[in-house]
């Protein structure tokens, strides 16, 4: 697919990007090459390929789910400026 300079200008406008007029032909060539590559990839038969969540088939190393800190809720709420029924009260921000 070959993009014209006017196509690049329209894409840049939609993306809110400033594009130097002198570099429009270069951007048009680069974007056209990217679209050609995507088109070539779309032509490959992937029917027998299973989708992957990650390219490396590895299991995630997880740490044990254990409490590592003591509960300090009472301490933190005792020094808070305003607390009501276990909730922190904050000034209204949106009118």
C-alpha positions in Angstrom: 0.0 0.0 0.0 1.4 3.3 -1.0 0.6 6.4 1.0 0.6 9.9 -0.5 1.9 12.9 1.3 -1.7 14.1 1.7 -2.5 10.8 3.5 0.4 11.4 5.9 -0.8 15.0 6.6 -4.3 13.7 7.4 -2.9 11.0 9.7 -0.7 13.5 11.4 -3.7 15.8 11.8 -5.8 13.1 13.3 -3.0 12.1 15.7 -2.3 15.7 16.6 1.3 15.5 15.5 3.4 18.2 14.0 5.1 17.0 10.8 7.8 19.0 9.0 6.7 19.5 5.4 10.2 18.6 4.2 10.0 15.2 5.7 6.6 14.2 4.4 8.0 12.1 1.5 10.2 10.2 4.0 7.3 9.6 6.4 5.1 8.5 3.5 7.8 5.9 2.4 8.3 4.6 6.0 4.6 4.3 6.7 4.0 2.6 3.4 6.8 0.1 4.2 5.2 -0.6 7.6 1.8 -1.2 6.0 3.3 -3.5 3.3 5.0 -5.5 6.1 1.7 -5.9 8.0 0.0 -6.9 4.8 2.7 -9.6 4.2 2.3 -10.8 7.8 -1.5 -11.1 7.2 -0.9 -13.4 4.2 0.8 -16.0 6.4 -1.4 -19.0 7.3 -1.6 -19.1 11.1 -4.5 -21.6 11.5 -2.3 -24.2 13.1 -0.6 -21.8 15.5 -1.9 -21.6 19.1 -2.2 -18.2 20.5 0.3 -17.4 23.3 0.0 -15.0 26.2 3.8 -14.7 26.2 6.4 -15.8 23.7 8.3 -17.8 26.3 6.4 -20.7 27.9 7.4 -20.2 31.5 5.4 -20.3 34.7 5.4 -17.2 36.8 7.4 -17.4 40.0 5.2 -16.3 42.8 6.1 -15.6 46.4 4.1 -17.1 49.2 1.0 -15.2 50.1 2.0 -14.3 53.7 1.5 -11.1 55.7 4.8 -9.3 55.8 3.7 -6.2 57.8 1.7 -5.8 60.9 -1.7 -4.0 60.8 -1.1 -0.3 61.6 -4.6 1.0 60.7 -5.3 2.3 64.2 -2.0 4.1 64.4 -2.5 5.8 61.0 -6.0 6.8 61.7 -5.1 8.2 65.1 -2.8 10.8 63.4 -5.2 11.5 60.5 -6.9 14.9 60.5 -10.4 13.5 60.1 -11.7 9.9 60.4 -15.2 8.6 60.7 -16.2 5.0 61.1 -12.8 3.8 60.0 -12.8 6.0 56.8 -10.6 8.9 56.1 -12.5 12.1 55.5 -11.1 14.5 52.9 -12.3 18.0 51.8 -14.6 18.1 48.8 -12.7 18.7 45.6 -15.4 18.8 42.9 -18.3 21.1 43.3 
